[in-house]
Amino acid sequence: MTSETIATTKPEISTEADAGRRSYARPLLGLLLPVGLALGWEIVVHLGLSSGRLVPPPSRIFGEIVDLAKSGELLRHIVATLTRVFVGFGFGVLAGTLLGAICGYWALARRLLDPTIQALRAIPSLAWVPLFILWLGIFETSKVALIAIGVFFPVYLGVMGAILSVDRKIVEVGRAFRLSGPAMIRRILLPAVLPAYVVALRVGLGLGWMFVVAAELIGASEGLGYLLLDGQQLGKPAQIVAAIVIFAILGKTTDWLIEIASAPLLRWQDAFSRTGAV
């Protein structure tokens, strides 16, 4: 290996090492704000500047989480909530993707179905609750249906809007190469829609976590939403905040899993975030 070759390979190695360090540092950077706020509030309560009765310090919240974990209640509530979210998310994504693709690709279906779907989207989530209880009872079916409703609308809008915003020139290129309908969808529409679809999935998942709270406040005997209501009725703010913290951790973790799963499918993007400028 000549000195010129060594000189040209060193910057590449350095660049790869810097990129690796940045990939590890970015998640840690996101922890600075919540950890800093938690430490600050712990210090305020420790110094006696606040009693911490209504807003417990992190040490008390952590102790509450440990107690719930030791008793086995925490795992039971987490499993119940995760099951409802995943099942509702699956049904909502399936329905939203199919209807969004149909309305985006077929103008007649869009004119026929979209006005009604948009009107239904304006209905508040809690307005569905009494209807679902009458139709489906107070058991798991009504809870899953409510979560699926919350997931459906952002996925539907994301898919339909992404298809409608596909560059007309790209479609004309596909037609010039005489691509069939399935080939047009696979080679032209799907790659163009995928980035917006991933965003729609993340938004839908976030709404699924929001709707599960409303669902679990309806006659539930287990779940993190039930833990919130139980803490309110018993006057236990530490339990309420502990449930909120667990909601935040689970929500962020599932959102992160979607990011990881979709990353290999979006490597072709020449996006601003991939330049390393930020």
VEXDREN-2710 file (C-alpha; in Angstrom, 1 decimal):
% VEXDREN-2710
k/r/px/py/pz
1/MET/0.0/0.0/0.0
2/THR/1.5/3.3/-1.0
3/SER/1.5/6.5/1.1
4/GLU/-1.1/8.0/-1.2
5/THR/-3.5/5.1/-0.6
6/ILE/-3.0/5.4/3.1
7/ALA/-3.7/9.1/3.0
8/THR/-6.9/8.5/1.1
9/THR/-8.2/5.8/3.4
10/LYS/-7.6/7.6/6.7
11/PRO/-10.3/10.2/6.2
12/GLU/-12.8/7.4/5.3
13/ILE/-12.0/5.5/8.5
14/SER/-12.3/8.6/10.5
15/THR/-15.6/9.5/8.9
16/GLU/-17.0/6.0/9.7
17/ALA/-15.8/6.2/13.3
18/ASP/-17.4/9.7/13.7
19/ALA/-20.6/8.4/12.3
20/GLY/-20.6/5.5/14.7
21/ARG/-20.0/7.8/17.6
22/ARG/-22.8/10.0/16.5
23/SER/-25.2/7.1/16.2
24/TYR/-24.5/6.2/19.9
25/ALA/-24.5/9.8/21.1
26/ARG/-27.9/10.8/19.6
27/PRO/-30.0/8.6/21.9
28/LEU/-28.1/9.6/24.9
29/LEU/-28.5/13.3/23.9
30/GLY/-32.3/12.8/23.9
31/LEU/-32.1/11.7/27.6
32/LEU/-30.5/15.0/28.8
33/LEU/-33.8/16.9/29.1
34/PRO/-35.9/14.3/31.0
35/VAL/-33.1/13.2/33.2
36/GLY/-32.1/16.9/33.9
37/LEU/-35.7/17.8/34.8
38/ALA/-36.0/14.7/37.1
39/LEU/-32.8/15.5/38.9
40/GLY/-33.8/19.1/39.3
41/TRP/-37.2/18.2/40.8
42/GLU/-35.5/15.6/43.1
43/ILE/-33.2/18.3/44.4
44/VAL/-36.0/20.8/44.9
45/VAL/-38.0/18.3/47.0
46/HIS/-34.8/17.2/48.9
47/LEU/-34.1/20.8/49.9
48/GLY/-37.6/21.2/51.2
49/LEU/-38.6/23.8/48.7
50/SER/-41.6/21.6/47.9
51/SER/-43.4/18.8/49.7
52/GLY/-43.7/16.7/46.6
53/ARG/-47.1/15.5/47.7
54/LEU/-49.0/16.3/44.4
55/VAL/-45.9/15.9/42.1
56/PRO/-43.8/13.2/43.7
57/PRO/-40.0/13.2/43.2
58/PRO/-38.4/10.6/40.9
59/SER/-37.2/8.6/43.8
60/ARG/-40.7/8.1/45.1
61/ILE/-42.0/7.3/41.6
62/PHE/-39.2/4.7/41.1
63/GLY/-40.1/3.2/44.5
64/GLU/-43.7/2.9/43.4
65/ILE/-42.7/1.2/40.2
66/VAL/-40.5/-1.3/42.1
67/ASP/-43.3/-2.1/44.5
68/LEU/-45.7/-2.7/41.6
69/ALA/-43.1/-4.9/39.9
70/LYS/-42.5/-6.9/43.1
71/SER/-46.2/-7.6/43.6
72/GLY/-46.6/-8.7/39.9
73/GLU/-49.2/-6.1/39.2
74/LEU/-46.9/-4.1/36.9
75/LEU/-46.3/-6.9/34.4
76/ARG/-50.0/-7.8/34.3
77/HIS/-51.0/-4.2/33.6
78/ILE/-48.3/-3.7/31.0
79/VAL/-49.1/-7.0/29.1
80/ALA/-52.9/-6.1/29.1
81/THR/-52.2/-2.6/27.7
82/LEU/-49.6/-3.8/25.1
83/THR/-52.0/-6.5/23.9
84/ARG/-54.8/-4.0/23.4
85/VAL/-52.5/-1.5/21.6
86/PHE/-51.0/-4.1/19.3
87/VAL/-54.3/-5.7/18.3
88/GLY/-56.0/-2.4/17.8
89/PHE/-53.0/-1.0/15.9
90/GLY/-53.0/-4.0/13.6
91/PHE/-56.7/-3.7/12.7
92/GLY/-56.4/0.1/12.3
93/VAL/-53.3/-0.1/10.1
94/LEU/-54.9/-2.8/7.9
95/ALA/-58.2/-0.9/7.4
96/GLY/-56.4/2.5/7.0
97/THR/-53.9/1.1/4.5
98/LEU/-56.5/-0.6/2.3
99/LEU/-59.0/2.2/2.2
100/GLY/-56.3/4.9/1.9
101/ALA/-54.8/3.0/-1.1
102/ILE/-58.2/2.5/-2.7
103/CYS/-59.2/6.2/-2.3
104/GLY/-55.8/7.4/-3.4
105/TYR/-55.5/5.3/-6.5
106/TRP/-59.2/5.3/-7.6
107/ALA/-60.8/8.7/-8.0
108/LEU/-64.4/7.4/-7.9
109/ALA/-63.9/5.6/-4.6
110/ARG/-62.3/8.8/-3.2
111/ARG/-65.3/10.9/-4.2
112/LEU/-67.7/8.3/-2.8
113/LEU/-66.0/7.4/0.5
114/ASP/-63.7/10.3/1.5
115/PRO/-66.4/12.8/2.6
116/THR/-67.9/10.3/5.0
117/ILE/-64.6/9.3/6.4
118/GLN/-63.5/12.9/6.9
119/ALA/-66.8/13.5/8.8
120/LEU/-66.3/10.5/11.0
121/ARG/-62.7/11.7/11.7
122/ALA/-64.1/14.9/13.3
123/ILE/-66.0/12.9/16.0
124/PRO/-64.2/13.0/19.4
125/SER/-62.8/9.7/20.6
126/LEU/-64.9/9.7/23.7
127/ALA/-68.1/10.1/21.7
128/TRP/-67.5/6.5/20.3
129/VAL/-67.4/5.1/23.8
130/PRO/-71.1/4.8/24.7
131/LEU/-71.9/3.4/21.2
132/PHE/-69.2/0.8/21.4
133/ILE/-70.4/-0.3/24.8
134/LEU/-73.9/-0.7/23.5
135/TRP/-72.7/-2.6/20.4
136/LEU/-69.7/-4.6/21.7
137/GLY/-70.1/-4.6/25.5
138/ILE/-67.5/-3.5/28.1
139/PHE/-65.0/-6.3/27.4
140/GLU/-61.9/-6.4/25.2
141/THR/-63.7/-6.0/21.8
142/SER/-64.9/-2.5/22.5
143/LYS/-61.5/-1.4/23.7
144/VAL/-59.7/-2.8/20.7
145/ALA/-62.3/-1.2/18.4
146/LEU/-61.7/2.2/20.0
147/ILE/-57.9/1.9/19.6
148/ALA/-58.4/0.8/16.0
149/ILE/-60.5/3.9/15.3
150/GLY/-57.7/6.1/16.6
151/VAL/-55.1/4.4/14.5
152/PHE/-57.2/4.2/11.3
153/PHE/-57.6/7.9/10.4
154/PRO/-53.9/9.0/10.4
155/VAL/-52.9/5.9/8.4
156/TYR/-55.8/6.4/5.9
157/LEU/-54.9/10.1/5.4
158/GLY/-51.2/9.3/5.2
159/VAL/-51.6/6.7/2.5
160/MET/-54.2/8.5/0.5
161/GLY/-52.3/11.8/0.6
162/ALA/-49.0/10.1/-0.2
163/ILE/-50.5/8.5/-3.3
164/LEU/-52.1/11.7/-4.5
165/SER/-48.8/13.6/-4.1
166/VAL/-46.7/11.2/-6.2
167/ASP/-44.9/13.1/-8.9
168/ARG/-46.9/12.9/-12.1
169/LYS/-43.7/12.7/-14.2
170/ILE/-42.6/9.5/-12.4
171/VAL/-45.9/7.9/-13.2
172/GLU/-45.6/9.0/-16.8
173/VAL/-42.2/7.4/-17.0
174/GLY/-43.7/4.2/-15.8
175/ARG/-46.4/4.4/-18.4
176/ALA/-43.8/5.1/-21.1
177/PHE/-42.1/1.9/-20.1
178/ARG/-45.5/0.2/-20.4
179/LEU/-45.6/-1.0/-16.8
180/SER/-48.6/-3.0/-15.8
181/GLY/-50.8/-2.0/-12.9
182/PRO/-49.1/-4.2/-10.3
183/ALA/-45.7/-3.3/-11.6
184/MET/-46.6/0.4/-11.5
185/ILE/-47.6/0.0/-7.8
186/ARG/-44.5/-2.1/-6.9
187/ARG/-41.9/0.0/-8.8
188/ILE/-43.3/3.5/-8.8
189/LEU/-46.0/4.1/-6.2
190/LEU/-44.8/2.0/-3.3
191/PRO/-41.3/3.5/-3.1
192/ALA/-42.8/7.0/-3.4
193/VAL/-45.4/6.4/-0.8
194/LEU/-43.2/4.6/1.8
195/PRO/-41.7/7.5/3.6
196/ALA/-45.1/9.2/4.2
197/TYR/-46.5/5.8/5.1
198/VAL/-43.9/5.3/7.9
199/VAL/-44.8/8.7/9.3
200/ALA/-48.5/7.8/9.2
201/LEU/-47.7/4.6/11.1
202/ARG/-45.9/6.5/13.8
203/VAL/-48.7/9.0/14.1
204/GLY/-51.2/6.2/14.2
205/LEU/-49.3/4.4/16.9
206/GLY/-49.1/7.6/19.0
207/LEU/-52.9/8.0/18.8
208/GLY/-53.3/4.3/19.6
209/TRP/-51.5/4.9/22.9
210/MET/-53.7/7.9/23.5
211/PHE/-56.9/6.0/22.8
212/VAL/-55.9/3.0/25.0
213/VAL/-56.2/5.3/28.0
214/ALA/-59.8/6.2/27.1
215/ALA/-60.5/2.5/26.4
216/GLU/-59.1/1.4/29.7
217/LEU/-61.1/3.9/31.6
218/ILE/-64.2/2.0/30.5
219/GLY/-64.9/-0.9/32.8
220/ALA/-61.3/-2.3/32.7
221/SER/-59.9/-4.3/35.6
222/GLU/-56.3/-4.3/34.4
223/GLY/-54.1/-2.1/32.2
224/LEU/-52.1/1.1/32.7
225/GLY/-55.2/3.2/32.2
226/TYR/-56.9/1.3/35.0
227/LEU/-53.8/2.0/37.1
228/LEU/-54.2/5.7/36.5
229/LEU/-57.9/5.6/37.5
230/ASP/-57.1/3.5/40.6
231/GLY/-54.4/6.0/41.6
232/GLN/-56.9/8.8/41.3
233/GLN/-59.6/7.1/43.3
234/LEU/-57.1/6.1/46.1
235/GLY/-55.4/9.5/46.1
236/LYS/-52.0/8.1/45.1
237/PRO/-50.2/10.6/42.9
238/ALA/-47.0/8.5/42.8
239/GLN/-49.0/5.6/41.2
240/ILE/-50.5/8.0/38.7
241/VAL/-47.2/9.5/37.7
242/ALA/-45.6/6.0/37.6
243/ALA/-48.3/4.9/35.1
244/ILE/-47.7/8.0/33.0
245/VAL/-43.9/7.4/33.0
246/ILE/-44.4/3.8/31.9
247/PHE/-46.8/5.0/29.1
248/ALA/-44.1/7.3/27.9
249/ILE/-41.4/4.6/27.9
250/LEU/-43.6/2.1/26.1
251/GLY/-44.8/4.6/23.6
252/LYS/-41.2/5.8/22.8
253/THR/-40.0/2.2/22.6
254/THR/-42.6/1.1/20.1
255/ASP/-42.1/4.2/18.0
256/TRP/-38.4/3.5/18.0
257/LEU/-39.1/-0.1/16.8
258/ILE/-41.0/1.3/13.8
259/GLU/-38.1/3.5/13.0
260/ILE/-35.6/0.6/13.2
261/ALA/-37.9/-1.7/11.1
262/SER/-38.4/1.0/8.4
263/ALA/-34.8/2.2/8.2
264/PRO/-33.6/-0.5/5.8
265/LEU/-36.5/0.3/3.4
266/LEU/-35.6/4.0/3.3
267/ARG/-31.9/3.8/2.8
268/TRP/-32.3/4.9/-0.8
269/GLN/-33.5/8.4/0.3
270/ASP/-31.1/11.2/-0.3
271/ALA/-32.6/13.2/2.6
272/PHE/-31.2/16.2/4.5
273/SER/-31.0/14.2/7.7
274/ARG/-28.6/11.7/6.0
275/THR/-26.0/14.4/5.2
276/GLY/-24.7/14.6/8.7
277/ALA/-25.2/18.3/8.9
278/VAL/-27.4/18.0/12.0
END
